[in-house]
Structure formats: C-alpha cells, structure tokens
Amino acid sequence: MSNSFNHPLTKLLITVGSIMLFGNMIYTFLISTEPFLYFRSPLFKTFTYGGAACITAGAFLLPMILNFFSFTGRRAAPITSGQLVEARVNKWKRLNKKSNNQRVVVELTILPPDRMGYDITHKQELNQTQISKLQNGAMIQVLVSAADPKNIQIQ
C-alpha cells in the first residue's frame, strides 16, 4: 500500500503553507511600525489563511483524495487458464510486515519448457508458508497466464 503522505504534491503544499505562516509571523516581529496595523492588512490575512489552507490541503484533503482514487489496493484477477512452470528467485523484498498475508515484490526468471527464460518483477500477497520458500536462487512454481506471459501467480 502506498503512502500518500510521501506524494510530492503533499510535501510541496505543506512546505509552502509552513513558509507562509512562519514567514508571516517573523515579518510581524521584524517590522518597525505598529504590528497591530499589519494584522488588519490584506497581506497578513492572505498569508495566514493561504498558509493554513495549504497545510490543510496538503495534510488532510490531498491524502484522502489520493487514497480514494488509489489503485494500489486492488488485486489482479486470478489466472483462470495457464501453465505451471519453474521460476528462479533472483531477488525479493517485503513491502509490508504488519499483516498475516504480506505483500512482496519478487524479481524472477521464468523458465518455461517450450521457450527461452525471461525476467519479470512481480508483486503479490503471500502467506508465511509461501514467503519461507522465497530465497535468492531458489526454484519455485508459478502459474503463467496463457493470455499474457507477464501475468503470473506464485503457487
């Protein structure tokens, strides 16, 4: 699952909003004239409300919108027809560690019997038993889709 707080637009909005608010506060203390006159000026209101709006949009609204329209949580349709083949694990990494079924990304070399092997990077949710079989250089069984050879499922 991707973290929408790491999105560049979220970071930009929060940074711009913070600069607007803190810059406004620093300017208030640095001006030599009466600071209470500055509180009534449109410049003060623009930086205060604009900074607060940027922080609110970057910290709350944008992550909610990105999570709502995110396609990372959706699973691919299961393979209905395909061929069971051997694959060599080149490299693998856990993406989340908190649930029973853990999401992993695996770099595999698919070795079909009827053609030359090819490399693929695949993401899938696996249980602990399946994860224990993932070791660099290990041979595992994968189901390769008949329609798309890049669409696989680890068995």
NUSE-254017 format. One record per residue: residue number from 1; residue in one letter; x, y, z of N, C-alpha, C, CB in turn. Coordinates in pm, 1 decimal, always signed. Glycine has a CB too. Layout:
{NUM,'A',{X,Y,Z},{X,Y,Z},{X,Y,Z},{X,Y,Z}}
...
***
This chain:
{1,'M',{+83.8,-116.4,+0.0},{+0.0,+0.0,+0.0},{+88.4,+122.8,+0.0},{-95.4,-0.3,+119.8}}
{2,'S',{+60.4,+214.8,-87.5},{+143.4,+332.9,-95.9},{+102.0,+433.8,+9.5},{+135.4,+394.4,-235.0}}
{3,'N',{+195.2,+515.4,+50.5},{+169.9,+618.0,+149.5},{+150.7,+749.3,+77.8},{+284.5,+627.0,+252.5}}
{4,'S',{+30.5,+806.4,+83.7},{+3.0,+929.4,+10.3},{+64.3,+1051.1,+77.5},{-146.0,+949.0,-4.2}}
{5,'F',{+115.3,+1037.9,+201.2},{+184.2,+1149.8,+264.2},{+322.2,+1171.0,+202.2},{+197.0,+1126.4,+415.0}}
{6,'N',{+372.9,+1072.7,+129.7},{+501.4,+1086.4,+62.6},{+486.8,+1141.0,-78.6},{+572.1,+953.4,+58.8}}
{7,'H',{+366.3,+1173.1,-119.7},{+343.3,+1226.2,-253.7},{+409.5,+1364.1,-263.8},{+189.9,+1234.9,-285.4}}
{8,'P',{+474.7,+1395.3,-375.9},{+544.5,+1524.1,-389.3},{+452.9,+1645.4,-373.7},{+612.5,+1530.9,-523.4}}
{9,'L',{+330.9,+1636.4,-423.7},{+238.9,+1749.6,-411.5},{+200.0,+1773.6,-265.7},{+113.2,+1725.5,-496.1}}
{10,'T',{+185.6,+1669.2,-187.7},{+155.6,+1682.6,-44.9},{+270.1,+1752.4,+26.5},{+129.1,+1544.6,+18.8}}
{11,'K',{+391.6,+1709.1,-1.5},{+508.3,+1771.0,+61.3},{+520.7,+1918.2,+20.8},{+636.5,+1694.6,+23.2}}
{12,'L',{+493.4,+1948.4,-106.0},{+502.1,+2085.9,-154.2},{+399.0,+2174.8,-84.8},{+482.3,+2090.6,-306.3}}
{13,'L',{+275.9,+2129.5,-75.3},{+171.1,+2210.2,-11.5},{+201.6,+2235.9,+135.5},{+35.4,+2141.1,-24.7}}
{14,'I',{+245.6,+2135.0,+206.6},{+277.3,+2152.7,+348.7},{+396.6,+2246.9,+365.9},{+306.9,+2016.2,+415.0}}
{15,'T',{+496.9,+2234.5,+279.5},{+614.3,+2322.1,+287.8},{+578.2,+2466.4,+257.5},{+723.0,+2274.8,+191.9}}
{16,'V',{+503.3,+2489.9,+150.7},{+464.0,+2626.4,+114.0},{+377.4,+2687.5,+223.4},{+388.3,+2627.3,-20.9}}
{17,'G',{+283.0,+2610.3,+276.8},{+197.8,+2661.2,+383.5},{+276.8,+2696.9,+508.2},{+91.9,+2559.8,+417.9}}
{18,'S',{+374.0,+2613.4,+543.9},{+456.8,+2641.6,+661.8},{+541.4,+2766.1,+641.0},{+547.1,+2522.2,+693.9}}
{19,'I',{+598.5,+2781.4,+523.4},{+678.3,+2900.6,+493.5},{+591.3,+3025.0,+499.5},{+744.8,+2888.8,+355.1}}
{20,'M',{+469.6,+3017.2,+446.6},{+379.3,+3133.0,+450.3},{+345.4,+3171.1,+594.9},{+249.8,+3102.9,+371.4}}
{21,'L',{+311.9,+3073.2,+677.1},{+274.4,+3104.0,+815.8},{+393.1,+3154.3,+897.7},{+214.8,+2980.5,+882.6}}
{22,'F',{+504.6,+3082.8,+892.2},{+620.1,+3124.7,+971.0},{+680.5,+3254.9,+918.5},{+725.6,+3015.1,+971.3}}
{23,'G',{+681.1,+3273.0,+789.7},{+728.1,+3399.9,+733.4},{+640.8,+3515.7,+776.3},{+732.2,+3392.6,+581.9}}
{24,'N',{+513.2,+3493.2,+782.2},{+419.4,+3595.6,+826.5},{+445.6,+3632.2,+973.4},{+273.8,+3546.8,+807.9}}
{25,'M',{+469.7,+3531.0,+1057.8},{+497.8,+3557.6,+1199.2},{+629.5,+3632.2,+1216.6},{+501.3,+3426.7,+1278.3}}
{26,'I',{+731.6,+3591.3,+1144.6},{+861.6,+3657.8,+1156.2},{+852.5,+3801.2,+1106.8},{+969.2,+3581.2,+1077.3}}
{27,'Y',{+781.9,+3823.8,+996.2},{+767.0,+3958.5,+943.4},{+693.5,+4048.3,+1042.7},{+692.7,+3955.3,+809.8}}
{28,'T',{+598.2,+3992.2,+1114.2},{+523.2,+4069.6,+1213.1},{+616.4,+4122.3,+1321.5},{+411.6,+3983.9,+1275.7}}
{29,'F',{+713.4,+4043.4,+1364.3},{+805.6,+4087.5,+1468.4},{+917.6,+4176.3,+1415.4},{+864.9,+3968.1,+1537.4}}
{30,'L',{+945.2,+4170.0,+1286.6},{+1055.8,+4246.8,+1230.7},{+1016.0,+4387.0,+1184.1},{+1115.3,+4171.6,+1116.0}}
{31,'I',{+889.9,+4410.4,+1159.0},{+851.6,+4542.7,+1107.8},{+866.5,+4646.0,+1218.4},{+705.7,+4541.8,+1053.4}}
{32,'S',{+911.6,+4764.4,+1178.9},{+938.9,+4868.6,+1278.0},{+813.1,+4949.1,+1312.4},{+1047.8,+4962.3,+1226.5}}
{33,'T',{+713.5,+4945.8,+1226.6},{+589.9,+5020.0,+1256.3},{+503.2,+4939.9,+1351.8},{+511.4,+5051.7,+1126.3}}
{34,'E',{+390.0,+4991.3,+1380.4},{+297.1,+4925.7,+1472.6},{+251.6,+4791.8,+1415.6},{+175.1,+5016.1,+1500.6}}
{35,'P',{+278.8,+4679.4,+1485.6},{+240.7,+4549.1,+1431.5},{+89.2,+4529.6,+1422.8},{+300.6,+4439.8,+1516.2}}
{36,'F',{+13.4,+4599.2,+1506.5},{-131.8,+4580.2,+1503.9},{-194.3,+4636.4,+1376.8},{-195.4,+4645.6,+1625.5}}
{37,'L',{-126.2,+4731.6,+1312.8},{-175.2,+4779.5,+1183.1},{-156.4,+4671.4,+1076.5},{-101.6,+4909.8,+1141.5}}
{38,'Y',{-47.8,+4596.0,+1090.4},{-21.1,+4489.4,+994.1},{-124.5,+4377.4,+1005.9},{+120.3,+4433.1,+1014.6}}
{39,'F',{-176.4,+4354.8,+1127.6},{-277.0,+4249.8,+1147.1},{-404.4,+4277.3,+1067.9},{-310.6,+4236.0,+1295.1}}
{40,'R',{-433.6,+4403.0,+1040.7},{-554.2,+4439.0,+966.5},{-531.1,+4443.2,+815.5},{-605.4,+4573.2,+1013.8}}
{41,'S',{-408.5,+4431.9,+772.7},{-377.9,+4445.0,+629.8},{-417.7,+4319.0,+552.4},{-228.2,+4473.7,+609.9}}
{42,'P',{-447.2,+4336.2,+421.6},{-481.2,+4218.7,+339.3},{-363.7,+4121.5,+323.6},{-528.3,+4264.1,+201.4}}
{43,'L',{-240.9,+4172.8,+332.6},{-123.2,+4086.9,+319.2},{-117.7,+3985.0,+434.2},{+6.3,+4172.6,+316.5}}
{44,'F',{-143.7,+4031.3,+555.7},{-143.9,+3942.9,+671.9},{-250.8,+3834.4,+657.2},{-167.4,+4023.8,+800.6}}
{45,'K',{-369.3,+3873.8,+616.7},{-479.3,+3777.7,+601.4},{-450.1,+3678.4,+488.8},{-611.8,+3851.5,+573.5}}
{46,'T',{-392.4,+3726.4,+379.6},{-360.6,+3638.2,+267.1},{-261.0,+3531.1,+307.7},{-305.3,+3718.9,+149.9}}
{47,'F',{-152.0,+3573.1,+376.5},{-51.1,+3475.0,+417.7},{-101.5,+3382.7,+528.1},{+74.4,+3546.3,+464.5}}
{48,'T',{-181.3,+3434.0,+619.2},{-231.6,+3349.7,+727.8},{-330.2,+3246.0,+675.5},{-298.2,+3435.6,+835.8}}
{49,'Y',{-433.7,+3292.8,+605.4},{-535.2,+3198.5,+556.6},{-481.6,+3112.0,+442.2},{-660.0,+3274.5,+510.0}}
{50,'G',{-397.3,+3167.9,+358.3},{-337.8,+3090.2,+249.7},{-246.0,+2980.3,+302.2},{-260.4,+3181.7,+156.1}}
{51,'G',{-164.3,+3013.3,+403.0},{-75.6,+2913.9,+463.1},{-154.1,+2803.6,+532.1},{+18.6,+2980.2,+562.4}}
{52,'A',{-258.8,+2843.7,+605.4},{-341.8,+2743.6,+672.6},{-413.4,+2655.7,+570.6},{-444.1,+2811.7,+765.3}}
{53,'A',{-458.4,+2714.8,+460.7},{-526.7,+2637.5,+356.5},{-430.0,+2539.5,+289.3},{-588.5,+2732.0,+251.1}}
{54,'C',{-306.9,+2582.2,+263.4},{-208.0,+2492.1,+201.6},{-176.1,+2374.4,+293.1},{-78.6,+2568.9,+168.0}}
{55,'I',{-157.5,+2402.2,+421.4},{-126.6,+2294.0,+515.9},{-245.3,+2198.8,+527.5},{-90.0,+2351.3,+655.2}}
{56,'T',{-366.3,+2253.2,+535.8},{-485.5,+2168.7,+545.4},{-502.0,+2082.5,+420.7},{-610.5,+2254.8,+566.6}}
{57,'A',{-484.9,+2144.4,+304.9},{-498.7,+2068.7,+179.6},{-390.1,+1962.4,+167.5},{-493.0,+2163.5,+58.7}}
{58,'G',{-266.7,+1996.5,+205.0},{-156.2,+1901.8,+191.5},{-157.5,+1791.4,+294.2},{-27.4,+1973.9,+200.1}}
{59,'A',{-205.4,+1821.2,+415.6},{-200.2,+1721.0,+521.8},{-326.6,+1636.1,+530.6},{-176.3,+1788.5,+653.8}}
{60,'F',{-440.7,+1690.6,+488.1},{-565.7,+1617.1,+507.0},{-640.0,+1587.9,+376.6},{-655.7,+1694.4,+598.7}}
{61,'L',{-665.4,+1690.1,+299.0},{-750.9,+1672.3,+181.6},{-683.5,+1591.4,+71.3},{-792.0,+1807.0,+127.3}}
{62,'L',{-562.6,+1628.8,+33.3},{-494.4,+1559.8,-75.9},{-467.6,+1412.1,-44.9},{-363.7,+1629.8,-106.8}}
{63,'P',{-419.5,+1376.1,+76.1},{-403.2,+1232.2,+103.4},{-534.4,+1154.5,+98.6},{-339.3,+1212.9,+238.9}}
{64,'M',{-644.7,+1215.4,+143.7},{-773.6,+1145.4,+135.8},{-814.0,+1122.7,-9.5},{-883.2,+1225.2,+209.2}}
{65,'I',{-793.4,+1224.7,-93.0},{-828.8,+1212.5,-234.0},{-739.6,+1109.4,-302.9},{-817.2,+1348.8,-304.4}}
{66,'L',{-610.1,+1112.2,-273.5},{-518.2,+1016.0,-334.5},{-548.5,+873.3,-290.4},{-374.3,+1051.3,-299.6}}
{67,'N',{-584.9,+854.1,-163.8},{-620.1,+719.8,-116.3},{-749.8,+671.2,-178.7},{-632.2,+718.5,+36.0}}
{68,'F',{-843.7,+762.2,-200.1},{-971.4,+723.0,-258.6},{-953.9,+674.9,-402.0},{-1069.7,+839.4,-254.2}}
{69,'F',{-870.8,+745.0,-478.9},{-851.6,+710.3,-619.3},{-731.5,+618.7,-642.3},{-835.4,+835.7,-700.6}}
{70,'S',{-671.7,+569.7,-535.0},{-554.8,+484.2,-546.9},{-594.4,+346.0,-597.0},{-482.3,+473.4,-412.6}}
{71,'F',{-514.6,+291.5,-686.4},{-539.5,+158.4,-739.6},{-443.8,+56.4,-680.6},{-528.1,+159.0,-890.8}}
{72,'T',{-366.3,+96.6,-579.2},{-266.0,+5.2,-524.3},{-328.3,-106.1,-441.4},{-166.8,+81.8,-439.8}}
{73,'G',{-445.2,-83.8,-383.5},{-506.0,-184.9,-300.0},{-585.4,-288.4,-377.3},{-593.5,-120.2,-200.7}}
{74,'R',{-607.2,-265.6,-504.2},{-687.6,-358.9,-582.4},{-602.4,-474.2,-631.7},{-753.6,-287.7,-700.6}}
{75,'R',{-659.9,-591.3,-628.3},{-586.2,-710.1,-670.1},{-615.1,-742.2,-815.6},{-621.6,-829.6,-581.5}}
{76,'A',{-517.9,-805.0,-877.0},{-537.3,-851.1,-1014.6},{-630.5,-971.5,-1013.9},{-401.2,-887.1,-1081.6}}
{77,'A',{-699.8,-989.1,-1121.6},{-790.4,-1104.1,-1133.1},{-709.1,-1232.3,-1132.0},{-876.5,-1095.2,-1262.5}}
{78,'P',{-759.3,-1336.3,-1067.8},{-684.1,-1462.4,-1065.4},{-672.8,-1521.9,-1205.1},{-750.8,-1563.3,-970.6}}
{79,'I',{-565.5,-1593.9,-1226.8},{-540.7,-1656.5,-1356.7},{-629.7,-1780.2,-1368.2},{-389.0,-1694.3,-1374.0}}
{80,'T',{-711.4,-1784.0,-1472.4},{-803.6,-1896.1,-1490.6},{-742.7,-2007.1,-1574.1},{-931.6,-1848.4,-1555.2}}
{81,'S',{-666.9,-1971.0,-1677.3},{-602.4,-2074.1,-1759.0},{-456.6,-2035.8,-1778.1},{-674.4,-2091.3,-1897.0}}
{82,'G',{-371.4,-2132.8,-1756.6},{-230.0,-2105.7,-1770.2},{-147.9,-2232.2,-1754.8},{-186.4,-2002.7,-1668.9}}
{83,'Q',{-18.0,-2212.6,-1744.9},{+75.5,-2323.8,-1739.6},{+158.7,-2311.1,-1611.9},{+166.8,-2326.8,-1866.4}}
{84,'L',{+176.1,-2420.8,-1540.8},{+258.4,-2423.8,-1421.0},{+403.0,-2445.5,-1463.4},{+211.0,-2535.1,-1322.2}}
{85,'V',{+490.9,-2348.5,-1432.7},{+631.3,-2356.8,-1474.6},{+722.9,-2327.3,-1356.3},{+660.1,-2258.3,-1590.8}}
{86,'E',{+850.0,-2358.2,-1375.7},{+952.6,-2329.2,-1276.0},{+1000.1,-2185.3,-1293.3},{+1071.8,-2428.4,-1288.1}}
{87,'A',{+1039.5,-2124.2,-1181.8},{+1096.4,-1989.9,-1185.5},{+1206.1,-1981.4,-1080.1},{+986.7,-1880.8,-1161.5}}
{88,'R',{+1310.1,-1905.6,-1111.1},{+1420.8,-1885.5,-1017.7},{+1405.1,-1748.3,-952.3},{+1559.1,-1897.6,-1090.4}}
{89,'V',{+1414.9,-1743.0,-821.5},{+1405.1,-1617.6,-746.8},{+1539.9,-1547.3,-754.5},{+1362.8,-1642.5,-597.6}}
{90,'N',{+1541.1,-1429.6,-815.1},{+1664.3,-1351.4,-822.6},{+1679.3,-1260.7,-700.8},{+1666.7,-1267.9,-951.1}}
{91,'K',{+1567.9,-1194.9,-663.9},{+1570.3,-1103.2,-551.2},{+1427.2,-1084.8,-503.5},{+1635.5,-966.4,-589.7}}
{92,'W',{+1407.2,-1063.2,-374.1},{+1273.0,-1039.2,-323.5},{+1280.1,-946.2,-203.7},{+1203.6,-1171.7,-285.8}}
{93,'K',{+1166.0,-879.0,-176.8},{+1160.8,-782.6,-67.5},{+1018.1,-774.3,-14.3},{+1210.3,-643.0,-114.0}}
{94,'R',{+1004.2,-766.0,+117.5},{+873.3,-746.3,+180.1},{+834.3,-600.1,+169.5},{+874.5,-791.9,+328.3}}
{95,'L',{+708.7,-574.3,+133.8},{+660.8,-437.0,+126.2},{+589.6,-395.0,+254.2},{+567.9,-420.7,+7.3}}
{96,'N',{+519.8,-487.6,+319.8},{+458.8,-458.4,+449.5},{+484.7,-575.5,+541.9},{+306.0,-430.9,+435.9}}
{97,'K',{+492.4,-547.6,+672.0},{+528.3,-652.6,+766.3},{+423.5,-670.6,+875.8},{+662.4,-621.9,+828.5}}
{98,'K',{+311.0,-601.3,+866.7},{+219.2,-599.2,+979.0},{+104.5,-698.5,+969.9},{+164.3,-464.5,+993.1}}
{99,'S',{+78.0,-754.2,+856.1},{-37.1,-842.7,+843.3},{+8.1,-987.7,+824.8},{-125.7,-798.8,+725.3}}
{100,'N',{-87.8,-1079.7,+835.1},{-55.6,-1221.3,+815.1},{-17.2,-1248.4,+670.4},{-174.4,-1309.7,+855.4}}
{101,'N',{-96.5,-1196.4,+576.8},{-61.0,-1206.2,+435.2},{+22.1,-1084.1,+400.8},{-188.4,-1216.2,+343.3}}
{102,'Q',{+147.9,-1107.4,+368.8},{+239.2,-996.6,+345.3},{+259.9,-974.6,+197.1},{+372.5,-1021.6,+413.8}}
{103,'R',{+266.7,-846.7,+158.3},{+287.9,-810.3,+19.4},{+437.9,-811.2,-7.6},{+225.3,-671.0,-13.0}}
{104,'V',{+477.5,-879.9,-114.7},{+619.2,-889.1,-151.1},{+636.2,-848.9,-297.7},{+674.1,-1033.4,-126.5}}
{105,'V',{+754.5,-802.4,-328.7},{+792.6,-779.7,-467.4},{+907.4,-876.6,-495.7},{+834.2,-627.8,-494.2}}
{106,'V',{+893.5,-951.5,-604.9},{+987.8,-1058.2,-636.7},{+1039.4,-1038.3,-778.8},{+921.4,-1198.1,-620.8}}
{107,'E',{+1170.3,-1046.3,-793.3},{+1230.1,-1047.3,-926.7},{+1258.3,-1193.6,-960.6},{+1362.2,-958.6,-933.3}}
{108,'L',{+1195.2,-1240.5,-1067.4},{+1202.8,-1381.4,-1105.5},{+1257.7,-1397.2,-1246.3},{+1065.3,-1447.0,-1095.4}}
{109,'T',{+1316.6,-1513.1,-1270.9},{+1346.6,-1557.3,-1406.4},{+1253.3,-1673.8,-1434.3},{+1498.9,-1598.0,-1423.8}}
{110,'I',{+1157.1,-1652.4,-1523.6},{+1060.6,-1756.0,-1559.0},{+1128.1,-1849.4,-1658.9},{+928.3,-1694.2,-1618.4}}
{111,'L',{+1118.5,-1980.7,-1633.2},{+1185.0,-2079.9,-1717.9},{+1082.4,-2174.5,-1778.5},{+1289.9,-2159.3,-1637.3}}
{112,'P',{+1007.8,-2128.3,-1882.1},{+910.4,-2218.6,-1944.8},{+982.3,-2326.1,-2025.7},{+812.9,-2139.7,-2035.6}}
{113,'P',{+924.4,-2445.1,-2033.9},{+992.0,-2554.6,-2104.4},{+996.1,-2536.4,-2255.8},{+924.1,-2684.5,-2072.5}}
{114,'D',{+902.7,-2461.6,-2310.9},{+893.4,-2452.0,-2457.0},{+962.1,-2330.0,-2516.8},{+750.4,-2450.8,-2497.2}}
{115,'R',{+1020.4,-2241.9,-2434.6},{+1088.4,-2125.4,-2489.3},{+1196.1,-2077.9,-2393.9},{+988.9,-2012.8,-2517.6}}
{116,'M',{+1267.6,-1971.3,-2433.7},{+1377.0,-1919.7,-2353.7},{+1323.2,-1846.6,-2230.6},{+1465.2,-1826.4,-2437.4}}
{117,'G',{+1397.8,-1850.4,-2121.4},{+1356.9,-1786.0,-1997.2},{+1355.8,-1634.2,-2009.6},{+1448.8,-1827.8,-1884.2}}
{118,'Y',{+1276.1,-1569.2,-1925.8},{+1267.6,-1422.7,-1925.6},{+1252.7,-1373.2,-1782.6},{+1148.9,-1373.3,-2013.1}}
{119,'D',{+1298.7,-1250.0,-1760.8},{+1294.6,-1189.5,-1627.5},{+1165.6,-1109.8,-1611.0},{+1418.2,-1098.5,-1604.2}}
{120,'I',{+1117.0,-1107.0,-1486.7},{+993.6,-1035.9,-1456.6},{+1000.7,-988.3,-1311.1},{+867.8,-1127.1,-1480.9}}
{121,'T',{+939.6,-873.1,-1284.0},{+921.9,-823.7,-1148.0},{+774.1,-834.9,-1116.1},{+973.7,-675.7,-1131.7}}
{122,'H',{+743.1,-899.1,-1003.9},{+604.5,-932.4,-972.0},{+573.8,-896.2,-827.1},{+577.1,-1082.2,-997.0}}
{123,'K',{+455.1,-838.7,-803.0},{+407.8,-808.7,-667.5},{+288.8,-897.8,-637.4},{+369.6,-657.8,-652.1}}
{124,'Q',{+288.5,-954.6,-516.0},{+178.3,-1041.8,-477.2},{+172.3,-1050.9,-325.4},{+194.1,-1182.5,-540.1}}
{125,'E',{+52.4,-1077.4,-274.1},{+33.9,-1104.9,-132.3},{+55.9,-1252.7,-108.5},{-106.8,-1061.3,-84.0}}
{126,'L',{+143.5,-1285.1,-13.0},{+175.3,-1424.7,+16.3},{+161.6,-1450.3,+165.6},{+317.7,-1460.1,-31.8}}
{127,'N',{+132.5,-1575.3,+202.1},{+128.9,-1610.4,+343.8},{+268.4,-1652.4,+388.9},{+26.1,-1723.8,+370.4}}
{128,'Q',{+282.4,-1678.5,+518.5},{+414.7,-1709.7,+574.7},{+476.5,-1835.2,+513.8},{+404.3,-1726.8,+725.1}}
{129,'T',{+395.5,-1934.1,+482.0},{+448.5,-2058.0,+423.1},{+508.1,-2030.4,+285.5},{+337.6,-2165.2,+412.4}}
{130,'Q',{+438.1,-1949.7,+206.1},{+490.4,-1916.9,+73.0},{+615.0,-1829.6,+83.3},{+383.1,-1845.8,-10.9}}
{131,'I',{+617.3,-1737.8,+179.7},{+732.8,-1649.0,+194.7},{+856.7,-1728.5,+236.3},{+702.9,-1538.4,+298.2}}
{132,'S',{+837.9,-1835.2,+315.2},{+953.4,-1915.1,+359.0},{+1022.6,-1983.0,+241.0},{+909.2,-2020.7,+461.2}}
{133,'K',{+952.2,-2002.7,+130.3},{+1012.8,-2064.1,+11.1},{+1093.9,-1963.8,-70.6},{+904.3,-2125.7,-77.0}}
{134,'L',{+1073.1,-1834.8,-46.1},{+1143.3,-1732.5,-123.3},{+1283.8,-1713.1,-68.9},{+1066.1,-1599.3,-120.8}}
{135,'Q',{+1380.5,-1761.6,-141.2},{+1521.0,-1741.2,-107.9},{+1591.9,-1711.8,-238.9},{+1583.6,-1866.6,-33.8}}
{136,'N',{+1689.9,-1625.0,-234.8},{+1763.2,-1592.0,-357.2},{+1822.8,-1718.3,-417.8},{+1874.2,-1488.4,-328.8}}
{137,'G',{+1792.5,-1742.3,-545.4},{+1841.9,-1859.2,-616.3},{+1751.3,-1980.7,-607.1},{+1975.3,-1894.7,-564.8}}
{138,'A',{+1646.7,-1975.0,-526.0},{+1556.8,-2089.5,-509.7},{+1466.5,-2104.5,-631.6},{+1471.8,-2074.1,-382.0}}
{139,'M',{+1426.4,-2228.2,-657.6},{+1333.6,-2257.1,-766.0},{+1193.8,-2272.0,-705.8},{+1376.0,-2386.5,-844.5}}
{140,'I',{+1095.9,-2200.1,-763.3},{+958.6,-2207.7,-715.4},{+864.9,-2233.0,-832.7},{+919.0,-2078.4,-640.9}}
{141,'Q',{+743.0,-2273.6,-801.8},{+640.8,-2296.7,-904.5},{+557.9,-2170.2,-920.9},{+549.6,-2418.1,-867.6}}
{142,'V',{+536.6,-2128.1,-1045.5},{+449.0,-2015.0,-1074.9},{+350.2,-2055.5,-1183.3},{+531.1,-1890.4,-1118.9}}
{143,'L',{+234.0,-1995.7,-1177.7},{+131.9,-2017.5,-1279.6},{+139.2,-1900.8,-1376.5},{-11.6,-2031.0,-1216.6}}
{144,'V',{+169.6,-1929.9,-1502.7},{+183.3,-1827.2,-1605.9},{+55.4,-1824.4,-1688.4},{+307.9,-1853.8,-1696.7}}
{145,'S',{-0.1,-1706.3,-1705.9},{-123.5,-1690.7,-1781.7},{-101.6,-1726.1,-1927.7},{-176.6,-1548.0,-1769.2}}
{146,'A',{-201.2,-1791.9,-1987.6},{-192.5,-1826.9,-2129.7},{-207.7,-1702.4,-2216.0},{-300.1,-1931.1,-2167.0}}
{147,'A',{-286.6,-1605.3,-2170.1},{-309.8,-1484.3,-2249.6},{-193.2,-1386.9,-2243.6},{-435.2,-1415.0,-2202.6}}
{148,'D',{-130.1,-1372.9,-2126.2},{-22.4,-1276.4,-2108.2},{+89.9,-1342.3,-2027.5},{-74.2,-1147.1,-2037.1}}
{149,'P',{+205.0,-1370.7,-2088.1},{+312.1,-1438.7,-2015.2},{+372.8,-1354.9,-1902.9},{+420.3,-1478.3,-2111.0}}
{150,'K',{+347.8,-1223.5,-1900.4},{+397.8,-1138.4,-1793.0},{+306.7,-1145.8,-1669.7},{+409.6,-993.2,-1841.7}}
{151,'N',{+186.7,-1198.5,-1685.8},{+91.3,-1212.2,-1576.4},{+112.4,-1349.1,-1512.1},{-56.7,-1195.2,-1626.8}}
{152,'I',{+165.3,-1346.7,-1387.6},{+195.0,-1473.7,-1319.3},{+131.6,-1474.4,-1181.0},{+348.3,-1496.3,-1308.1}}
{153,'Q',{+132.8,-1591.8,-1120.5},{+84.7,-1607.8,-984.6},{+174.1,-1710.3,-916.3},{-65.8,-1651.4,-981.4}}
{154,'I',{+232.9,-1670.0,-802.5},{+320.5,-1761.1,-728.2},{+235.7,-1863.8,-657.3},{+409.5,-1684.3,-626.8}}
{155,'Q',{+275.0,-1992.0,-668.1},{+197.2,-2102.0,-607.5},{+250.2,-2135.2,-471.0},{+200.0,-2227.2,-695.8}}
***
